[in-house]
Amino acid sequence: MINESNINGWDNEVINTPKVVYPQCNDSGAPKNYFVALFIGARGSGKTYLLTKLLKNFEEKKCFKDNKEVPQRIVLISPTAYSDSNAIFKSLKNLNWDTDVLTEYSDEILKEKIEEVKKDLDEAKEYNEYEKCYKKFTKQSIKKLTDDECQLLYKYDFAKFEDIPPPKFPNGFLLHWVIDDMLGSNIFKNGRSAFTNLVIRNRHVIPGNIIIATQAIMMVPKTIRLNANLIALFKFANKQQVLDDIHPTVSAYVTPEKLMELYEYATEKPHDSLVIDGTGSKIVFKKNFDKLLEFS
């Protein structure tokens, strides 16, 4: 028998913290931002098709924050981006082939891209902040402006907002990083690459989604696997090894036997997958994103 009693001094109210609001797809069944996704399957299994289908859904349904549409941007890192086998990437309108396709990886290349993206986002943020500051300045006394607001106005010599050249992305963007066919590179580098750091610190560096397509889950560092909250599993011959590695992530929801049952059901046909979606308040299981799987 266990007796329970209160300890004096620990009866304070729950600390209230402001809820962080992220842009979300206008589709209640879509994964919630921000996520780290693993699409795991052999060559020709359909993983590139499915991840493109996910991005197309975001593209067509659009994403919103505070009832305002947030533009989307895709950065693709793949040595086979221009091959015929990956022609499906051409269907993505949010992928700029002139600027946002990288066919090789090094920590230096990724860091340069991160700095470029951060600069674009910072310029968009400042542009929108100046609009607010200028409107406030025209309606109120300068004495009512904060020091930061005054500094921003001085930076642009109190120019009319309409005269400020808009940046490349005036409304900012929701970023999707797509990593495809990179097992032969040093992008993972035993968990010590700039990319691994980006995955771990994603929401603090550049908030966005990271999608990794791979043929071998064990080649992905454990630090990245543990951060993945969206996993698409295609048919594997060594399914037991794959599921043994995945199960700790979902052990609070299904037993190993139930996970195997879900996997075999979802991957019965070629090119189908079991999707484990942990981006919401609880983990749900799907077949190819468009079918919810539940035990009766």
C-alpha positions in Angstrom: 0.0 0.0 0.0 1.3 3.4 -0.9 0.3 6.6 0.9 0.5 10.0 -0.7 0.8 13.4 1.0 1.5 16.9 -0.2 4.9 18.5 0.4 4.7 22.1 1.6 6.0 24.8 -0.8 5.4 22.8 -4.0 1.8 23.7 -4.5 2.4 26.6 -6.9 0.3 27.0 -10.0 1.6 25.6 -13.3 3.9 28.0 -15.0 2.3 29.5 -18.0 4.5 29.9 -21.1 3.4 31.4 -24.4 2.6 28.8 -27.0 4.8 28.9 -30.0 2.7 28.9 -33.2 4.2 27.4 -36.3 2.8 27.7 -39.9 0.7 24.6 -40.6 -0.6 23.0 -43.7 -4.3 23.7 -44.5 -5.0 20.0 -44.2 -5.8 18.5 -40.7 -4.5 15.1 -41.8 -1.1 16.4 -42.9 2.0 16.1 -40.6 2.4 19.0 -38.3 5.4 21.4 -38.7 8.2 21.2 -37.9 9.3 17.6 -38.5 12.3 15.4 -39.2 11.3 12.7 -41.6 12.9 9.5 -42.7 11.8 7.7 -45.9 13.4 4.3 -45.8 13.3 1.9 -48.7 15.3 0.1 -51.3 16.0 1.6 -54.7 12.8 1.7 -56.7 10.6 1.2 -53.6 8.8 4.5 -54.2 10.2 6.6 -51.4 11.1 9.6 -53.6 7.6 9.5 -55.1 6.0 9.5 -51.6 8.1 12.3 -50.2 7.3 14.4 -53.4 3.6 13.6 -52.9 3.9 14.9 -49.3 5.5 18.1 -50.5 2.9 18.5 -53.3 0.2 18.2 -50.7 1.8 21.1 -48.7 2.1 23.0 -52.0 -1.5 22.6 -53.1 -3.2 22.9 -49.7 -0.8 25.7 -48.7 0.4 26.6 -45.3 -0.8 29.3 -43.0 0.2 31.2 -39.8 -2.2 33.6 -38.1 -4.6 33.1 -41.1 -1.9 34.4 -43.5 -0.4 32.2 -46.1 3.3 31.4 -45.6 5.3 30.9 -48.9 7.3 27.7 -49.1 10.8 27.0 -50.3 12.6 23.7 -50.9 16.3 23.0 -50.8 17.2 19.7 -52.5 20.6 18.1 -51.8 21.1 15.1 -54.1 23.8 14.0 -56.4 21.1 12.5 -58.7 18.8 15.5 -58.7 19.1 15.9 -62.5 18.8 12.1 -63.3 15.8 10.8 -65.2 15.0 8.6 -62.1 14.3 11.8 -60.1 12.4 13.7 -62.7 9.4 13.7 -60.3 11.2 16.5 -58.4 10.4 18.7 -61.4 6.8 18.7 -60.4 7.6 20.8 -57.3 6.8 24.4 -57.9 8.5 25.5 -54.7 11.8 24.2 -55.8 14.0 26.7 -57.6 16.4 24.7 -59.8 18.6 27.6 -60.4 19.4 28.4 -56.8 18.2 25.7 -54.4 19.5 22.4 -55.8 22.8 21.1 -54.5 24.3 18.1 -56.3 27.2 17.6 -53.9 27.7 17.9 -50.1 30.4 19.3 -47.8 30.1 21.0 -44.5 31.2 24.2 -46.1 28.6 24.1 -48.9 25.8 23.5 -46.3 27.0 26.2 -44.0 27.0 28.7 -47.0 23.5 27.6 -47.8 22.4 28.0 -44.2 23.8 31.5 -44.1 22.1 32.4 -47.4 18.7 31.1 -46.1 19.1 32.9 -42.8 20.0 36.1 -44.6 16.8 35.8 -46.7 14.7 35.2 -43.7 16.3 38.1 -41.7 15.7 40.5 -44.6 12.1 39.5 -44.8 11.7 39.9 -41.0 13.3 43.3 -41.0 11.2 44.4 -44.0 8.0 43.5 -42.3 9.1 45.1 -39.0 9.9 48.3 -40.8 6.4 48.4 -42.3 5.0 48.2 -38.7 7.4 50.8 -37.4 6.7 53.2 -40.2 3.0 53.0 -39.7 3.4 53.5 -36.0 5.7 56.5 -36.6 3.2 58.2 -39.0 0.4 57.9 -36.4 2.1 58.5 -33.1 4.8 60.7 -31.6 8.3 59.4 -32.0 8.6 59.5 -28.2 6.2 56.6 -28.1 8.5 54.4 -30.2 10.8 51.9 -28.6 14.6 52.2 -28.9 14.6 49.3 -31.4 11.9 50.9 -33.5 13.8 54.1 -33.6 17.0 52.4 -34.6 15.3 50.6 -37.4 13.7 53.8 -38.7 17.1 55.6 -38.5 18.7 52.8 -40.4 16.5 53.6 -43.4 16.5 57.4 -42.8 12.8 57.3 -42.1 12.1 56.5 -45.7 8.5 55.8 -46.7 7.8 52.1 -46.5 6.6 52.2 -50.1 10.0 53.4 -51.2 11.9 50.5 -49.5 12.9 47.8 -52.1 11.3 44.5 -51.1 13.7 41.7 -50.4 13.8 38.4 -52.4 11.2 36.8 -50.1 9.2 39.7 -48.6 6.8 37.3 -46.7 9.5 34.9 -45.6 9.0 31.2 -46.2 8.5 27.8 -44.7 11.6 25.8 -45.5 11.8 22.1 -46.5 15.3 20.5 -46.7 15.2 17.3 -48.8 18.2 14.9 -48.7 18.1 12.2 -51.3 20.5 9.4 -52.3 23.4 10.7 -50.2 24.7 7.5 -48.6 27.9 7.7 -50.6 28.7 11.1 -49.2 30.0 12.4 -45.9 26.8 14.2 -45.0 26.3 12.0 -42.0 30.0 11.5 -41.1 29.5 9.5 -37.9 27.0 12.0 -36.5 29.5 14.9 -36.5 28.6 16.7 -39.8 27.2 20.2 -40.1 24.0 18.5 -41.4 23.7 16.4 -38.3 24.0 19.6 -36.2 21.3 21.2 -38.4 18.9 18.3 -37.7 19.5 18.4 -33.9 19.2 22.2 -33.7 16.8 22.7 -36.5 14.2 24.8 -34.7 16.9 27.0 -33.3 18.9 27.4 -36.4 16.4 27.6 -39.3 13.0 26.4 -38.4 11.7 24.1 -41.1 11.2 20.5 -42.1 13.9 18.0 -42.9 13.2 15.1 -45.1 15.8 12.3 -45.6 15.4 9.5 -48.1 17.7 6.6 -47.6 18.1 2.9 -48.5 19.6 1.9 -45.2 18.4 3.2 -41.9 21.5 2.0 -40.0 23.6 4.3 -42.1 21.8 7.3 -40.6 23.4 8.3 -37.3 21.4 7.4 -34.2 21.2 11.1 -33.2 19.2 11.8 -36.3 17.1 8.6 -36.0 16.1 9.6 -32.5 15.1 13.1 -33.7 12.9 11.7 -36.5 9.2 12.1 -35.7 7.9 11.1 -39.2 9.0 7.8 -40.6 7.9 6.0 -43.8 8.9 2.4 -44.0 8.8 0.5 -47.3 9.2 -3.3 -47.8 12.5 -4.7 -46.6 13.8 -8.3 -46.7 15.5 -7.7 -43.3 12.3 -6.2 -41.8 13.0 -7.5 -38.3 16.2 -5.5 -38.0 14.5 -2.4 -39.3 11.6 -2.7 -36.9 13.8 -3.5 -33.9 15.5 -0.2 -34.5 12.2 1.7 -34.9 10.1 0.2 -32.1 11.7 2.1 -29.2 10.2 5.2 -30.8 6.7 3.9 -30.6 6.9 1.4 -27.7 4.4 3.4 -25.7 1.8 2.8 -28.4 2.3 -0.6 -29.8 4.1 -3.9 -29.0 6.8 -5.3 -31.3 4.2 -7.8 -32.5 1.6 -5.1 -33.3 4.2 -3.0 -35.1 5.1 -6.0 -37.2 1.4 -6.6 -38.0 1.0 -2.9 -39.1 4.1 -3.1 -41.2 3.2 -6.2 -43.0 -0.3 -4.9 -43.6 0.8 -1.6 -45.0 3.6 -2.9 -47.2 1.7 -5.9 -48.6 1.8 -4.4 -52.1 4.9 -3.0 -53.9 5.6 0.7 -53.4 3.3 1.0 -50.3 4.7 2.0 -46.9 3.9 2.2 -43.3 3.9 5.8 -42.1 4.6 6.5 -38.4 3.4 10.0 -37.8 4.5 11.4 -34.4 4.3 15.1 -35.4 1.0 15.6 -33.5 0.0 15.1 -29.9 0.1 11.4 -30.3 1.6 8.9 -32.7 -0.7 7.6 -35.5 0.0 4.9 -38.1 -0.9 5.4 -41.8 -0.6 3.7 -45.1 0.9 6.1 -47.6 -0.4 9.2 -45.8 -3.9 8.8 -47.1 -5.1 5.8 -45.0 -5.3 5.8 -41.2 -4.5 2.4 -39.6 -6.0 1.4 -36.3 -6.7 -1.8 -34.4 -10.3 -2.7 -33.9 
